[in-house]
């Protein structure tokens, strides 16, 4: 029996969301072996697994590459004391259970605004974990609003919101809700996200980003060959418009 477009869409979404759980487990394996530091990823993993050395090294390379470029962005225009007066933003597409914001908080490098976007099924789970973890909640401030039902976390400097990235018109509403300022320097992250979308949707997202933000850096990390999962492509682009 042929499947309907709706059924195909739901199946694809479920498969993509499953990769989030796999990635979180792999990150925890990497942390336990001492390849990288992440004091929060264990909160998002229900079934720890032990990955092979090549997987651990791959996740370390991915983590290190992102941090190097992200820190360059955050440190740009810093004064002699290492402080930057320019407000900066980070926008993470398909953020999943990533904990980068909380790591940056610990390291004194959190940006003015950090926004994470993903399917509601993912953001609802993440919001619920944040709500039940004092370790995470204290990083958001006393005025933070957390709604697992809506898949949202709204605080002064961190926002978690649900959206289907293929709907670029909806993205305009989301960045307005998040309080993102298109004129501020913005670092956009897309890790193993666009590969799961059709080419037209991918082009639409990249085009939307380039038209929306006047000064932005785009970090893209994707599979080169889908059949060889160890093969990845790291692409870093900066663009200025207007």
ZAFI-162441 format. One line per field, with one value per residue (C-alpha): x, y, z; residue number from 1; residue in three letters. Coordinates in nm, 4 decimals, always signed. Layout:
N
x = c(X|...)
y = c(Y|...)
z = c(Z|...)
i = c(NUM|...)
aa = c(ala|...)
REM end
This chain:
242
x = c(+0.0000|+0.1392|+0.2181|+0.0705|+0.2863|+0.1775|+0.2847|+0.6179|+0.6712|+0.6005|+0.8286|+1.1083|+1.0671|+1.0829|+1.3987|+1.5654|+1.4709|+1.6163|+1.9535|+1.9383|+1.9307|+2.2134|+2.4253|+2.3716|+2.4772|+2.7848|+2.8806|+2.8511|+3.0734|+3.3292|+3.3127|+3.3573|+3.6707|+3.8163|+3.8113|+3.6083|+3.4433|+3.0676|+2.9214|+2.5609|+2.5209|+2.4639|+2.1351|+2.0014|+2.1046|+1.8891|+2.0918|+2.4692|+2.6624|+3.0272|+3.1317|+3.4337|+3.7498|+3.6859|+3.3404|+3.4791|+3.7505|+3.5005|+3.2796|+3.5824|+3.6899|+3.3384|+3.3245|+3.6715|+3.6101|+3.2862|+3.4354|+3.7388|+3.5298|+3.2646|+3.5251|+3.6834|+3.3432|+3.2761|+3.6256|+3.6325|+3.6490|+3.7439|+3.9411|+4.2715|+4.0842|+3.9219|+3.5789|+3.3679|+3.1230|+2.9489|+2.6287|+2.6387|+2.3864|+2.3943|+2.1179|+2.1255|+1.9182|+1.8098|+1.9843|+1.8565|+1.9946|+2.3062|+2.4435|+2.6706|+2.4870|+2.5393|+2.9058|+2.9565|+2.7960|+3.0518|+3.3374|+3.2190|+3.1651|+2.7860|+2.6593|+2.3954|+2.1375|+2.1440|+1.8487|+1.7868|+1.5297|+1.4034|+1.0899|+0.8414|+0.8855|+1.2500|+1.2110|+0.9354|+1.1656|+1.4511|+1.2319|+1.1104|+1.4685|+1.5688|+1.2631|+1.3493|+1.7222|+1.8267|+2.1730|+2.0342|+1.7607|+2.0028|+2.1864|+1.8718|+1.7869|+1.4895|+1.2608|+1.2906|+0.9668|+0.9711|+0.6854|+0.7371|+0.3825|+0.4752|+0.8330|+0.9607|+1.2142|+1.2193|+1.4815|+1.6671|+1.9608|+1.8491|+1.5485|+1.4384|+1.1586|+0.9860|+0.9589|+0.9716|+1.2766|+1.1260|+0.8698|+1.0856|+0.7859|+0.7404|+1.1086|+1.0420|+0.7835|+1.0154|+1.3116|+1.0773|+0.9486|+1.3052|+1.4091|+1.6864|+1.8129|+1.8943|+2.1440|+2.3631|+2.6533|+2.5034|+2.6663|+2.4389|+2.4935|+2.3641|+2.5132|+2.3862|+2.0575|+2.0301|+2.1320|+1.7919|+1.6001|+1.5215|+1.7457|+1.4746|+1.4194|+1.7928|+1.8336|+1.5386|+1.6908|+2.0328|+1.8727|+1.6512|+1.9507|+2.1560|+1.8677|+1.7630|+2.0916|+2.3086|+2.6274|+2.6465|+2.8724|+2.7297|+2.8783|+2.7692|+2.8658|+2.7181|+2.7705|+2.9647|+2.8445|+2.5285|+2.6306|+2.9579|+2.8550|+3.2110|+3.2583|+3.1687|+3.1976|+3.2785|+3.1992|+3.2325|+3.1063|+3.0701|+2.8555|+2.7567|+2.4612|+2.3180)
y = c(+0.0000|+0.3377|+0.5826|+0.9314|+1.2473|+1.3115|+0.9632|+1.0040|+1.3399|+1.1970|+0.8994|+1.1263|+1.3526|+1.0552|+0.9277|+1.2684|+1.3060|+0.9612|+1.0885|+1.3414|+1.0650|+0.8841|+1.2003|+1.2735|+0.9205|+0.9511|+1.2825|+1.1284|+0.8389|+1.0928|+1.2821|+0.9656|+0.8779|+1.2212|+1.3522|+1.6585|+1.8350|+1.8673|+1.8758|+1.8659|+1.6090|+1.3258|+1.4919|+1.4232|+1.0588|+0.7812|+0.4872|+0.5502|+0.3573|+0.2964|+0.4076|+0.2924|+0.5085|+0.6318|+0.7591|+0.9265|+1.0961|+1.2055|+1.3725|+1.5349|+1.6796|+1.8121|+1.9654|+2.1188|+2.2684|+2.4331|+2.5706|+2.7133|+2.9071|+3.0018|+3.1430|+3.3403|+3.4941|+3.5686|+3.7059|+3.9329|+4.3010|+4.2090|+4.4665|+4.4129|+4.2608|+4.0034|+4.1652|+4.2503|+4.5399|+4.4354|+4.2399|+3.9083|+3.6358|+3.2629|+3.0873|+2.7065|+2.5194|+2.1702|+2.2148|+1.8908|+1.8260|+2.0350|+2.1952|+2.4602|+2.7511|+2.6087|+2.5378|+2.8953|+3.0189|+2.8263|+2.9655|+3.3260|+3.3412|+3.3297|+3.5724|+3.8377|+3.5994|+3.2262|+3.0811|+2.7115|+2.5799|+2.2279|+2.0200|+2.0526|+1.6848|+1.7595|+2.0993|+1.9668|+1.6939|+1.9388|+2.1917|+1.9174|+1.8159|+2.1765|+2.2294|+1.9343|+2.0102|+2.2761|+2.2571|+2.3883|+2.6154|+2.8210|+2.9138|+3.0778|+3.3194|+3.3510|+3.5059|+3.2197|+3.0748|+2.7009|+2.5250|+2.1601|+2.1609|+2.4313|+2.3150|+2.6549|+2.8047|+3.1837|+3.3658|+3.6937|+3.5468|+3.1973|+3.0900|+2.7399|+2.7399|+2.4889|+2.5304|+2.3346|+2.4848|+2.4199|+2.6925|+3.0023|+3.2348|+3.0905|+3.1543|+3.5280|+3.4976|+3.2833|+3.5214|+3.8056|+3.6019|+3.5174|+3.8807|+3.8221|+4.1474|+4.1041|+4.3915|+4.2319|+3.9957|+3.6462|+3.3019|+3.0425|+2.6734|+2.3833|+2.0506|+1.7467|+1.9229|+2.0331|+1.6897|+1.5600|+1.8230|+1.8318|+2.0591|+2.3206|+2.3547|+2.3743|+2.6505|+2.8306|+2.8239|+2.9459|+3.2171|+3.3238|+3.3524|+3.5560|+3.7972|+3.8261|+3.8984|+4.1888|+4.0380|+3.6663|+3.3630|+3.0259|+2.7050|+2.4007|+2.0448|+1.7686|+1.4226|+1.4124|+1.0657|+0.9520|+0.5864|+0.6513|+0.8047|+0.8800|+1.1180|+1.4745|+1.8156|+2.1228|+2.4478|+2.7901|+3.0944|+3.4591|+3.7034|+4.0629|+4.2150|+4.5632)
z = c(+0.0000|-0.0969|+0.1799|+0.1833|+0.1827|+0.5416|+0.6488|+0.4699|+0.6389|+0.9835|+0.9208|+0.8050|+1.1078|+1.3418|+1.1734|+1.1935|+1.5601|+1.6336|+1.5155|+1.7988|+2.0597|+1.8815|+1.8668|+2.2367|+2.3320|+2.1122|+2.2734|+2.6189|+2.5091|+2.3878|+2.7178|+2.9239|+2.7278|+2.7960|+2.4401|+2.5301|+2.8228|+2.8604|+3.2109|+3.0917|+2.8136|+3.0632|+3.1591|+2.8091|+2.7710|+2.9135|+2.7818|+2.7768|+2.5142|+2.4415|+2.0948|+1.8975|+1.8974|+1.5434|+1.6427|+1.9550|+1.7521|+1.4905|+1.7485|+1.9077|+1.5707|+1.5149|+1.8647|+1.8353|+1.4900|+1.5975|+1.9186|+1.7381|+1.4874|+1.7424|+1.9810|+1.6964|+1.6325|+1.9994|+2.0635|+1.7593|+1.8583|+2.2149|+2.4099|+2.5898|+2.8846|+2.6586|+2.6770|+2.3742|+2.3899|+2.0679|+2.1232|+1.9374|+1.8647|+1.7970|+1.6023|+1.6022|+1.3426|+1.4494|+1.7843|+1.9345|+2.2821|+2.2266|+2.5449|+2.3965|+2.5586|+2.9057|+2.8311|+2.7140|+3.0338|+3.2381|+3.0304|+3.0500|+2.6730|+2.6413|+2.3740|+2.4251|+2.2790|+2.2029|+2.0091|+1.9407|+1.6918|+1.6282|+1.5794|+1.8641|+1.9522|+2.0299|+2.1946|+2.4215|+2.5525|+2.5960|+2.7766|+3.0125|+3.0959|+3.1571|+3.3764|+3.6002|+3.6258|+3.8762|+3.7232|+3.3940|+3.5272|+3.7346|+3.4142|+3.2749|+3.5523|+3.7846|+3.5218|+3.2705|+3.1376|+3.0586|+2.8768|+2.7774|+2.6369|+2.3856|+2.3477|+2.4613|+2.6964|+2.7120|+2.9175|+2.8781|+2.6876|+2.5821|+2.3751|+2.2766|+2.0182|+1.7939|+1.4194|+1.0964|+0.9268|+0.5853|+0.6535|+0.6028|+0.6446|+0.9919|+1.0615|+1.0373|+1.3146|+1.5243|+1.5164|+1.6088|+1.9049|+2.0036|+1.9887|+1.7367|+1.5884|+1.2165|+1.2325|+1.5016|+1.4232|+1.4170|+1.4157|+1.2527|+1.3250|+1.1150|+1.2242|+1.0339|+0.9635|+0.6017|+0.4695|+0.5816|+0.3862|+0.0172|-0.1943|-0.2435|+0.1319|+0.1946|-0.0617|+0.0930|+0.4422|+0.3284|+0.1136|+0.4030|+0.6362|+0.3904|+0.3298|+0.6944|+0.8720|+0.7660|+0.9116|+0.9766|+0.9882|+0.8802|+1.0223|+0.8235|+0.9154|+0.7012|+0.5584|+0.2333|+0.1367|+0.3103|+0.2880|+0.4691|+0.7969|+0.9053|+0.6136|+0.7006|+0.5413|+0.7458|+0.5690|+0.7233|+0.5415|+0.6295|+0.4435|+0.4741|+0.2964|+0.2862)
i = c(1|2|3|4|5|6|7|8|9|10|11|12|13|14|15|16|17|18|19|20|21|22|23|24|25|26|27|28|29|30|31|32|33|34|35|36|37|38|39|40|41|42|43|44|45|46|47|48|49|50|51|52|53|54|55|56|57|58|59|60|61|62|63|64|65|66|67|68|69|70|71|72|73|74|75|76|77|78|79|80|81|82|83|84|85|86|87|88|89|90|91|92|93|94|95|96|97|98|99|100|101|102|103|104|105|106|107|108|109|110|111|112|113|114|115|116|117|118|119|120|121|122|123|124|125|126|127|128|129|130|131|132|133|134|135|136|137|138|139|140|141|142|143|144|145|146|147|148|149|150|151|152|153|154|155|156|157|158|159|160|161|162|163|164|165|166|167|168|169|170|171|172|173|174|175|176|177|178|179|180|181|182|183|184|185|186|187|188|189|190|191|192|193|194|195|196|197|198|199|200|201|202|203|204|205|206|207|208|209|210|211|212|213|214|215|216|217|218|219|220|221|222|223|224|225|226|227|228|229|230|231|232|233|234|235|236|237|238|239|240|241|242)
aa = c(unk|unk|unk|unk|unk|unk|unk|unk|unk|unk|unk|unk|unk|unk|unk|unk|unk|unk|unk|unk|unk|unk|unk|unk|unk|unk|unk|unk|unk|unk|unk|unk|unk|unk|unk|unk|unk|unk|unk|unk|unk|unk|unk|unk|unk|unk|unk|unk|unk|unk|unk|unk|unk|unk|unk|unk|unk|unk|unk|unk|unk|unk|unk|unk|unk|unk|unk|unk|unk|unk|unk|unk|unk|unk|unk|unk|unk|unk|unk|unk|unk|unk|unk|unk|unk|unk|unk|unk|unk|unk|unk|unk|unk|unk|unk|unk|unk|unk|unk|unk|unk|unk|unk|unk|unk|unk|unk|unk|unk|unk|unk|unk|unk|unk|unk|unk|unk|unk|unk|unk|unk|unk|unk|unk|unk|unk|unk|unk|unk|unk|unk|unk|unk|unk|unk|unk|unk|unk|unk|unk|unk|unk|unk|unk|unk|unk|unk|unk|unk|unk|unk|unk|unk|unk|unk|unk|unk|unk|unk|unk|unk|unk|unk|unk|unk|unk|unk|unk|unk|unk|unk|unk|unk|unk|unk|unk|unk|unk|unk|unk|unk|unk|unk|unk|unk|unk|unk|unk|unk|unk|unk|unk|unk|unk|unk|unk|unk|unk|unk|unk|unk|unk|unk|unk|unk|unk|unk|unk|unk|unk|unk|unk|unk|unk|unk|unk|unk|unk|unk|unk|unk|unk|unk|unk|unk|unk|unk|unk|unk|unk|unk|unk|unk|unk|unk|unk|unk|unk|unk|unk|unk|unk)
REM end
